[in-house]
Amino acid sequence: MTGRVLKSTGSWYRIQLEDGSLVDARLRGAMRLQGSRATNPVAVGDFVDVEPESEGRYAISAVHERKNHLVRRSVNLSKKTQVIAANMDQAVLVCTIAEPKTLLGFMDRFLATAEAYEIPAVLVFNKMDAYGPAEMDELAYREACYSRAGYTILRVSATTGEGLDALHEVLRDKVSLFSGHSGVGKSTLANALQPGLDLKTGEISDAHGQGKHTTTFAEMHPLDGGGFLIDTPGIRGFGLVDMERDQIGHYFPEIFALSEACKFNNCTHEEEPGCAVVAAYEAHQLAPTRYENYLHMLHGDEGDDPYRHAAVKGLDE
């Protein structure tokens, strides 16, 4: 029998079979995906073969080839990777400008990884009801950065309902990964999108201004309007995986587009003469934070939040 993994707890998996029925299954023996360095050989969204065992339990005997998957570097095992989800149509990164502030470096590493795995990404700025003038100024800068790079951007509020209709349309009939820092309101937003879902929500830590983890395991939920939403645990950091140095610029769409005008085909967009990317950066036609985060990634440095530079250099229209 064939089914799709809806939930993973690390040892047991909830599987939806082709007839719509739900069963629990475990991995058979020490099964691993061939050539995989992942800590989890089966991920939410995987299509798997299952075989019945005793007492109504099932065993996963094979994992089908994936259309795509999104990975991050494992926190505890730096040479290992964690598959966040598989076989998705898009990745939705839920961001906030404050409480907690989604760091630009995190956003750019996430988006570059999605580009590397050919997964379309959507940016959703949540908690619009909580922003004052300073936060709105920063939001305007971020929207300019990422709209110029070609990303779909939505403003939403799970509290007031702002933007939920537009988000419904973006999610309709698609398998969508919901990801972001802890505390950005992924679960609250999911509950607003799908009445009756009742995902657990949490508060922001007063000590650190960061969210407290409420989602423990990734889980796929059907949406009444069609499609599925994959709710994931909050991610504090997002380490890059398997990116060749000379390919990183390809995963920044606006940098890749500019690079066609560079004098040298192997331009790293640092100090080479005739570099169209550097010229655009110096002319304020390329978002300074995007370019500087590209350089951080180029040199294997995850960097910090470089938004402080934006007020100085700006971004010309």
C-alpha positions as CSV (number, residue, x, y, z in Angstrom):
1,M,0.0,0.0,0.0
2,T,1.1,3.6,-0.7
3,G,0.5,6.6,1.4
4,R,1.7,10.1,2.3
5,V,3.4,11.0,5.6
6,L,1.3,13.6,7.4
7,K,3.2,13.6,10.7
8,S,6.5,12.5,12.1
9,T,7.3,12.0,15.7
10,G,10.8,10.7,15.2
11,S,9.8,7.0,15.8
12,W,6.2,6.8,14.5
13,Y,4.6,8.3,11.4
14,R,1.0,9.1,10.6
15,I,0.3,7.9,7.1
16,Q,-2.7,8.8,4.9
17,L,-3.3,5.9,2.6
18,E,-4.6,6.3,-1.0
19,D,-8.2,5.5,0.2
20,G,-8.0,8.4,2.7
21,S,-7.7,6.2,5.8
22,L,-5.1,7.0,8.4
23,V,-2.6,4.5,9.9
24,D,0.4,4.7,12.2
25,A,3.7,3.2,10.9
26,R,7.3,2.8,12.0
27,L,10.5,2.5,10.0
28,R,11.4,-1.1,9.1
29,G,14.8,-2.0,10.6
30,A,17.6,0.5,9.8
31,M,16.1,1.7,6.6
32,R,17.9,4.7,5.1
33,L,17.5,6.7,1.9
34,Q,20.3,5.7,-0.5
35,G,23.1,8.3,-0.3
36,S,21.3,10.4,2.2
37,R,23.1,12.2,5.1
38,A,19.9,13.2,6.7
39,T,19.1,12.5,10.3
40,N,15.5,11.7,9.3
41,P,15.2,9.3,6.4
42,V,11.4,9.9,6.2
43,A,9.9,13.3,6.3
44,V,6.5,14.9,6.3
45,G,5.2,15.0,2.7
46,D,7.1,11.8,1.7
47,F,5.2,9.2,-0.3
48,V,5.9,5.8,1.2
49,D,5.1,2.1,0.8
50,V,3.7,0.5,4.0
51,E,3.0,-3.1,5.0
52,P,0.7,-4.3,7.8
53,E,2.2,-5.7,11.0
54,S,0.5,-7.1,14.1
55,E,-2.2,-5.3,16.1
56,G,-3.1,-2.8,13.3
57,R,0.3,-1.4,13.1
58,Y,2.2,-0.8,9.8
59,A,5.8,-0.7,8.7
60,I,7.3,1.7,6.1
61,S,9.2,-0.5,3.7
62,A,10.2,2.1,1.0
63,V,10.3,5.8,0.4
64,H,9.4,7.1,-3.1
65,E,11.6,9.4,-5.0
66,R,11.0,13.0,-4.0
67,K,9.9,15.8,-6.3
68,N,11.8,18.1,-4.0
69,H,12.7,18.6,-0.3
70,L,14.0,21.4,1.9
71,V,16.9,20.7,4.3
72,R,18.8,22.6,7.0
73,R,22.0,21.7,8.7
74,S,21.4,19.6,11.8
75,V,21.9,21.6,15.0
76,N,23.8,18.8,16.9
77,L,25.5,17.1,14.0
78,S,27.1,19.6,11.7
79,K,27.9,17.1,9.0
80,K,24.3,15.8,9.0
81,T,21.2,17.4,7.6
82,Q,17.6,17.6,8.6
83,V,14.9,17.2,6.0
84,I,12.2,19.7,7.0
85,A,9.6,18.5,4.5
86,A,9.3,16.9,1.1
87,N,7.2,17.1,-2.1
88,M,5.9,20.6,-1.5
89,D,4.7,23.2,-4.1
90,Q,5.9,26.2,-2.2
91,A,7.6,27.4,1.0
92,V,5.9,30.2,3.0
93,L,8.3,32.0,5.3
94,V,6.4,33.8,8.1
95,C,8.3,36.8,9.3
96,T,7.8,39.5,11.9
97,I,9.4,42.9,12.3
98,A,9.3,42.8,16.1
99,E,8.6,40.5,19.0
100,P,10.5,38.6,17.7
101,K,12.4,40.3,14.9
102,T,13.1,38.0,12.0
103,L,16.7,38.5,11.1
104,L,17.5,39.4,7.5
105,G,20.4,36.9,7.5
106,F,18.0,34.2,8.4
107,M,15.6,35.2,5.7
108,D,18.3,35.3,3.0
109,R,19.7,31.9,4.0
110,F,16.2,30.4,3.9
111,L,15.4,31.9,0.6
112,A,18.7,30.9,-1.0
113,T,18.1,27.3,0.2
114,A,14.6,27.3,-1.3
115,E,16.1,28.6,-4.6
116,A,18.8,25.9,-4.5
117,Y,16.1,23.2,-4.2
118,E,13.9,24.9,-6.8
119,I,11.0,25.5,-4.3
120,P,9.1,28.8,-4.9
121,A,9.0,30.9,-1.8
122,V,6.5,33.4,-0.5
123,L,7.1,36.0,2.3
124,V,4.3,36.6,4.8
125,F,4.8,39.5,7.2
126,N,2.5,38.7,10.2
127,K,1.4,40.8,13.2
128,M,0.7,43.9,11.1
129,D,-1.6,45.1,13.8
130,A,1.3,45.5,16.2
131,Y,3.6,47.8,14.2
132,G,4.3,51.4,14.9
133,P,6.0,54.0,12.5
134,A,9.6,52.5,13.0
135,E,8.5,49.0,12.2
136,M,6.5,50.2,9.2
137,D,9.6,51.9,7.9
138,E,11.6,48.7,8.2
139,L,8.8,46.7,6.6
140,A,8.8,49.1,3.6
141,Y,12.6,48.5,3.2
142,R,12.2,44.7,3.4
143,E,9.3,44.8,0.9
144,A,11.5,46.8,-1.5
145,C,14.3,44.3,-1.1
146,Y,12.4,41.2,-1.8
147,S,9.9,42.5,-4.3
148,R,12.8,43.6,-6.4
149,A,14.2,40.0,-6.1
150,G,10.8,38.7,-7.4
151,Y,9.2,37.3,-4.3
152,T,5.5,37.4,-3.6
153,I,5.0,39.4,-0.3
154,L,1.9,39.5,1.8
155,R,1.0,41.6,4.8
156,V,-1.2,39.7,7.3
157,S,-2.5,39.8,10.8
158,A,-3.9,36.6,12.4
159,T,-5.4,38.9,15.1
160,T,-7.4,41.2,12.9
161,G,-7.8,39.0,9.8
162,E,-5.9,41.5,7.5
163,G,-4.6,39.7,4.4
164,L,-6.0,36.3,5.2
165,D,-8.1,36.2,2.0
166,A,-5.1,36.9,-0.1
167,L,-3.1,34.2,1.8
168,H,-6.0,31.7,1.3
169,E,-5.6,32.2,-2.5
170,V,-1.8,31.7,-2.4
171,L,-2.3,28.4,-0.5
172,R,-5.3,27.1,-2.5
173,D,-4.7,23.6,-4.0
174,K,-1.0,23.6,-3.1
175,V,1.2,21.8,-0.6
176,S,2.7,24.7,1.4
177,L,5.4,24.6,4.0
178,F,4.9,27.1,6.9
179,S,8.3,28.0,8.4
180,G,9.9,30.8,10.5
181,H,11.3,31.7,13.8
182,S,9.5,30.6,17.0
183,G,7.1,33.3,18.0
184,V,6.2,34.7,14.6
185,G,2.7,33.3,14.9
186,K,2.8,30.4,12.5
187,S,0.4,28.3,14.5
188,T,-2.0,31.2,15.3
189,L,-2.0,32.0,11.6
190,A,-2.7,28.4,10.7
191,N,-5.6,28.3,13.2
192,A,-7.0,31.5,11.6
193,L,-6.7,30.0,8.1
194,Q,-8.3,26.7,9.0
195,P,-11.0,26.9,11.7
196,G,-11.0,23.9,14.0
197,L,-7.3,23.2,13.5
198,D,-6.6,24.2,17.2
199,L,-2.8,24.1,16.9
200,K,-1.1,25.0,20.2
201,T,0.1,28.6,20.4
202,G,2.6,30.2,22.8
203,E,3.9,33.4,24.2
204,I,7.0,35.4,23.7
205,S,9.8,35.1,26.3
206,D,10.2,38.3,28.2
207,A,13.9,37.5,28.8
208,H,15.0,37.1,25.2
209,G,12.2,38.5,23.1
210,Q,12.1,35.1,21.3
211,G,9.2,32.7,20.8
212,K,8.8,29.6,22.8
213,H,8.6,26.4,20.8
214,T,5.0,25.2,20.6
215,T,5.1,22.9,17.6
216,T,7.2,19.9,18.4
217,F,7.0,17.9,15.2
218,A,6.2,18.8,11.6
219,E,2.7,18.0,10.6
220,M,0.7,18.3,7.3
221,H,-2.9,19.5,7.6
222,P,-5.6,19.5,4.9
223,L,-7.2,22.9,4.0
224,D,-10.9,23.3,3.3
225,G,-10.1,25.4,0.3
226,G,-7.9,22.7,-1.2
227,G,-4.3,21.9,-0.6
228,F,-2.2,21.1,2.5
229,L,-0.4,23.2,5.1
230,I,2.8,21.8,6.6
231,D,3.3,23.3,10.1
232,T,6.9,23.1,11.3
233,P,8.7,23.7,14.6
234,G,10.1,27.2,14.9
235,I,13.6,27.5,13.6
236,R,16.1,29.7,15.4
237,G,18.9,29.4,12.8
238,F,19.1,28.1,9.3
239,G,22.5,26.7,8.3
240,L,23.3,26.3,4.6
241,V,23.7,22.8,3.1
242,D,25.6,21.6,0.1
243,M,26.1,24.9,-1.7
244,E,29.1,25.3,-4.0
245,R,30.8,28.7,-3.6
246,D,30.5,29.6,-7.2
247,Q,26.8,28.8,-7.2
248,I,25.6,30.9,-4.3
249,G,25.0,34.0,-6.5
250,H,22.6,31.9,-8.5
251,Y,20.4,31.6,-5.5
252,F,19.9,35.4,-5.2
253,P,17.6,36.1,-8.2
254,E,18.5,39.8,-8.5
255,I,22.2,39.1,-8.2
256,F,22.0,36.3,-10.8
257,A,20.2,38.6,-13.2
258,L,22.8,41.3,-12.9
259,S,25.7,38.9,-13.2
260,E,24.9,38.4,-16.9
261,A,26.5,41.8,-17.5
262,C,29.7,41.1,-15.5
263,K,32.9,41.3,-17.5
264,F,34.1,37.8,-16.3
265,N,32.0,34.6,-16.4
266,N,33.5,33.5,-13.1
267,C,33.0,36.8,-11.3
268,T,32.5,36.5,-7.5
269,H,31.0,40.0,-7.3
270,E,33.6,41.2,-4.8
271,E,36.5,43.2,-6.3
272,E,36.6,42.1,-10.0
273,P,36.7,44.9,-12.6
274,G,33.6,45.3,-14.7
275,C,31.3,43.7,-12.1
276,A,27.7,44.7,-12.7
277,V,26.7,43.5,-9.2
278,V,29.1,45.7,-7.4
279,A,28.2,48.6,-9.7
280,A,24.5,48.2,-8.8
281,Y,25.4,48.0,-5.1
282,E,27.4,51.2,-5.2
283,A,24.6,52.9,-7.1
284,H,22.1,51.9,-4.5
285,Q,20.2,49.8,-7.1
286,L,20.8,46.6,-5.2
287,A,19.5,46.1,-1.6
288,P,22.6,46.5,0.6
289,T,21.5,43.8,3.1
290,R,21.0,41.3,0.3
291,Y,24.4,41.9,-1.2
292,E,26.2,41.9,2.2
293,N,24.4,38.6,3.2
294,Y,25.5,37.2,-0.1
295,L,29.1,38.0,0.8
296,H,28.6,36.4,4.3
297,M,27.4,33.2,2.6
298,L,30.2,33.3,0.1
299,H,32.8,33.3,2.9
300,G,30.9,30.7,5.0
301,D,30.0,33.3,7.6
302,E,26.4,33.3,8.7
303,G,26.7,36.9,9.8
304,D,24.2,38.8,11.9
305,D,21.3,41.2,11.2
306,P,22.8,43.8,8.8
307,Y,19.7,46.0,8.6
308,R,21.6,48.8,10.3
309,H,23.4,49.5,7.0
310,A,20.1,50.2,5.2
311,A,19.4,53.5,6.8
312,V,22.8,54.7,5.6
313,K,22.9,53.4,2.1
314,G,19.3,53.2,1.3
315,L,17.8,51.5,-1.8
316,D,17.0,53.7,-4.8
317,E,13.8,53.2,-6.7
